[in-house]
Amino acid sequence: MQISFDLKALTDQIQTFLSNFTEHLDVNRLLGNIRSAMTLWIEQWVATVVEQQFASRHFLSTLKQIAAISGLRFHGFKLTGIRLLSGNSISIQSPYFAKAVSKRRCGRKSRKRTAGTGSHVGLSYLGFLSRSSTLIVSSAVQSALLCPSFDVAERTLRSYGIQLNVKTIQRFCMELGMNAMQSRNDIALTDADSASGRILFVCMDGGRLRERRTKRGRRPENLKRQGYHTDWREPIQIVIQLLDTNGNPCKDIDPLYDATLAGIDGAFDLLEAYLRKLNAPSARSVVFCGDGARGYWKRFPLLAQKLGIKSHYEIIDYTHAKQNLQEVIDKLPESLGSKKLTEIITDWKNLLWHGRHREILSQICSLIQSPPKRKAALKKFKNYFLENYHRMQYSTFRKLELPTGSGCVESAIRRVINLRMKSPGIFWKESTAEVMLFLRSTLLCGRWENMLKNLFNLNRSGELLCH
């Protein structure tokens, strides 16, 4: 393919900017003008290259073969707009494919085309997402994920010369997220992501966000809007790390984050799919870690059995254990004095670390004389510590070079959920929140480029058209 362009118009335009610089002496204005001119020139060039590629008979034949897998047939060229770098729409002629109509169709023919039945297969094959280059879609979505709101994301992009409105940015987020989530369990994985011979460290915990749910029924006459409920929801955050034989995170393999609003059963279904992709049964051992939530611990052993995991450990985060122990310590009488209380606290934490729970229980009975406080302390200790005795053998776990804390999932909840999803005055529709949770998890764990690369391969193979 040979395409020639006259650079004289571009160079003349840049020369004009350079001449004007001596008058305003604003280097930022000069850079902005040159950037806009260069971007426009590059976009026109690339649009011409894309159209010429579509005119190739061999390439069109390839597209027809890919589209046929999904039952799509070529319906000629259609004028459509694409976005490349600046966010401005550029019109090109693109091969359009639509669902094949059955020859045995009965009844009156409808002139209306059903939405979602057609596709610009050629654009997807070349690396376009939502008829836009992956570069601009990725930039827009990352800005929306990292900025506190879509409005701030729009202003941030504008400062970089990208002209996109809020609705377009939101559409990019939803379309990229929905496409990627069709292969959610492996879209961000690489060939190196295998648990074979390694320690697989799994953490789960819940966060909080507010859901926006429209009120049902007729709108009251004195109100201009229907109104909506803002109930709290608990997204469950999943963190999976591959550890080496010494129990340290593998530096060459990024952790795997994901979060969902599908409830605890949906979260465990998601976790199961990830562990299957990572080949969890081949791991040296699998470590499940979290706080004392009963809903997790009754499911972890069932999941290990279902997956055929031969060796697994269940560990309650040591920091959570100390926090719960503090609730028992608060029941100790103040008459013991601060010095004695400090000694008891130090001794109890040491006993907790070594798994000597019975000795703590004996001291509770002898030190707390008030019947109501003793009853409350014993109830807390028995329900939390004695029932989870085998999950609190911290000194033994450390000797086995296993982690004893779930700080990674606490950090993930703060970064993925709290800093963007839990902000004051922000309410989410469930479908939007699910997409944002997935995309923020993928971005913040360092697997964004993996996701884009795998999504490109799926588009090129035509697999996403089949969904």
HUFENRA-V574639 format. One record per residue. N is the residue number from 0. OMEGA is omega in radians with two decimals (* if undefined). Layout:
n=(N:N)
omega=(OMEGA:OMEGA)
//
This chain:
n=(0:1:2:3:4:5:6:7:8:9:10:11:12:13:14:15:16:17:18:19:20:21:22:23:24:25:26:27:28:29:30:31:32:33:34:35:36:37:38:39:40:41:42:43:44:45:46:47:48:49:50:51:52:53:54:55:56:57:58:59:60:61:62:63:64:65:66:67:68:69:70:71:72:73:74:75:76:77:78:79:80:81:82:83:84:85:86:87:88:89:90:91:92:93:94:95:96:97:98:99:100:101:102:103:104:105:106:107:108:109:110:111:112:113:114:115:116:117:118:119:120:121:122:123:124:125:126:127:128:129:130:131:132:133:134:135:136:137:138:139:140:141:142:143:144:145:146:147:148:149:150:151:152:153:154:155:156:157:158:159:160:161:162:163:164:165:166:167:168:169:170:171:172:173:174:175:176:177:178:179:180:181:182:183:184:185:186:187:188:189:190:191:192:193:194:195:196:197:198:199:200:201:202:203:204:205:206:207:208:209:210:211:212:213:214:215:216:217:218:219:220:221:222:223:224:225:226:227:228:229:230:231:232:233:234:235:236:237:238:239:240:241:242:243:244:245:246:247:248:249:250:251:252:253:254:255:256:257:258:259:260:261:262:263:264:265:266:267:268:269:270:271:272:273:274:275:276:277:278:279:280:281:282:283:284:285:286:287:288:289:290:291:292:293:294:295:296:297:298:299:300:301:302:303:304:305:306:307:308:309:310:311:312:313:314:315:316:317:318:319:320:321:322:323:324:325:326:327:328:329:330:331:332:333:334:335:336:337:338:339:340:341:342:343:344:345:346:347:348:349:350:351:352:353:354:355:356:357:358:359:360:361:362:363:364:365:366:367:368:369:370:371:372:373:374:375:376:377:378:379:380:381:382:383:384:385:386:387:388:389:390:391:392:393:394:395:396:397:398:399:400:401:402:403:404:405:406:407:408:409:410:411:412:413:414:415:416:417:418:419:420:421:422:423:424:425:426:427:428:429:430:431:432:433:434:435:436:437:438:439:440:441:442:443:444:445:446:447:448:449:450:451:452:453:454:455:456:457:458:459:460:461:462:463:464:465:466)
omega=(3.13:-3.14:-3.14:3.13:3.09:-3.11:-3.04:-3.13:3.14:-3.12:3.10:3.14:3.12:3.12:3.08:3.10:-3.14:3.12:3.14:-3.13:-3.13:3.13:-3.09:3.08:3.10:-3.06:3.13:3.06:3.12:3.13:-3.14:3.14:-3.14:3.12:3.14:-3.13:3.14:-3.14:3.13:3.14:3.13:-3.12:3.11:3.11:-3.10:3.12:3.10:3.11:-3.13:3.14:3.12:3.09:3.11:-3.14:-3.14:3.13:-3.14:-3.14:3.13:3.09:3.09:3.13:3.13:3.13:3.13:-3.11:-3.11:3.13:-3.12:3.12:3.11:3.12:-3.09:-3.12:3.10:3.14:-3.09:3.12:-3.13:-3.14:3.09:3.06:-3.05:-3.08:-3.01:-3.05:3.09:-3.11:3.12:-3.09:3.06:3.04:-3.08:3.09:-3.05:-3.12:3.14:3.14:3.11:-3.13:-3.13:3.13:-3.12:-3.09:-3.12:3.07:-3.08:3.14:3.11:3.14:-3.11:3.10:3.12:-3.11:3.08:-3.10:-3.11:-3.10:2.99:-3.03:-3.12:3.12:3.10:-3.13:-3.10:3.09:3.08:3.00:-3.10:-3.10:3.11:3.13:3.12:3.13:-3.08:3.10:-3.14:3.14:-3.12:-3.10:3.11:3.09:3.12:-3.13:-3.03:3.13:-3.10:3.12:3.10:3.11:3.11:3.10:3.12:-3.13:3.12:3.12:3.14:3.12:3.09:3.09:3.13:-3.06:3.10:3.08:-3.05:-3.11:3.12:3.11:3.11:3.13:3.09:-3.14:-3.08:-3.09:3.09:-3.14:-3.12:3.10:-3.12:-3.08:3.01:3.06:-2.96:-2.99:3.13:-3.06:-3.10:-3.09:3.05:3.13:-3.12:-3.09:3.10:-3.12:-3.06:3.08:-3.12:3.02:-3.14:-3.05:-3.05:3.10:3.08:3.06:-3.08:3.04:3.14:2.98:-3.14:3.13:3.05:-3.11:-3.07:3.12:-3.13:3.08:-3.11:3.12:3.09:-3.06:-3.09:-3.14:3.13:-3.10:-3.13:-3.09:-3.11:3.06:3.14:-3.11:3.04:3.04:-3.12:3.00:3.14:-3.12:3.11:3.05:3.11:3.11:3.01:-3.11:3.08:-3.07:3.11:3.12:3.12:3.12:3.08:-3.04:-3.10:-3.13:3.14:3.03:-3.12:3.11:2.90:3.14:-3.06:3.04:-3.05:-3.12:-3.04:3.11:3.09:3.12:3.13:3.02:3.11:3.12:3.13:-3.14:3.10:-3.10:3.07:3.12:-3.14:-3.12:-3.08:3.13:-3.13:-3.13:3.06:3.02:3.10:-3.12:3.04:-3.06:3.12:3.07:-3.04:-3.11:-3.05:-3.11:3.12:-2.93:3.09:-3.13:-3.10:3.14:3.10:3.11:3.12:3.13:-3.13:-3.12:-3.12:3.12:-3.05:-3.09:3.07:3.13:3.06:-3.04:3.01:-3.11:-3.07:3.13:3.07:3.12:3.13:3.11:3.10:3.07:3.12:3.09:3.07:-3.14:-3.14:3.13:3.12:-3.11:3.14:-3.13:3.12:-3.12:-3.06:-3.12:3.14:3.13:3.11:3.12:3.14:-3.14:3.13:-3.13:-3.11:3.10:3.08:3.10:3.11:-3.14:-3.10:3.06:-3.12:-3.04:-3.11:3.12:3.06:3.14:3.13:-3.14:3.08:-3.12:-3.08:-3.05:-3.11:-3.06:-3.13:-3.11:3.14:-3.13:3.12:3.13:-3.14:-3.13:-3.14:3.12:3.12:-3.07:-3.12:-3.09:-3.05:-2.98:-3.10:3.13:3.13:-3.06:-3.08:3.12:-3.08:3.10:-2.94:3.13:3.10:3.10:-3.13:3.08:3.10:-3.14:3.08:3.11:-3.13:-3.12:3.14:3.14:-3.13:-3.13:3.06:3.09:-3.14:3.13:3.14:-3.05:-3.06:-2.99:-2.95:-3.01:-3.14:-3.01:-3.04:-3.09:-3.13:3.08:3.14:3.12:-2.99:2.86:-3.03:-3.10:3.12:3.14:-3.13:3.11:-3.12:3.10:3.13:-3.09:3.11:3.10:-3.12:-3.12:-2.99:3.06:3.05:-3.08:-3.09:-3.12:3.06:-3.13:-3.12:3.13:3.13:3.11:3.08:3.13:3.12:3.09:-3.11:-3.13:3.14:-3.08:-3.13:3.10:-3.08:-3.10:*)
//
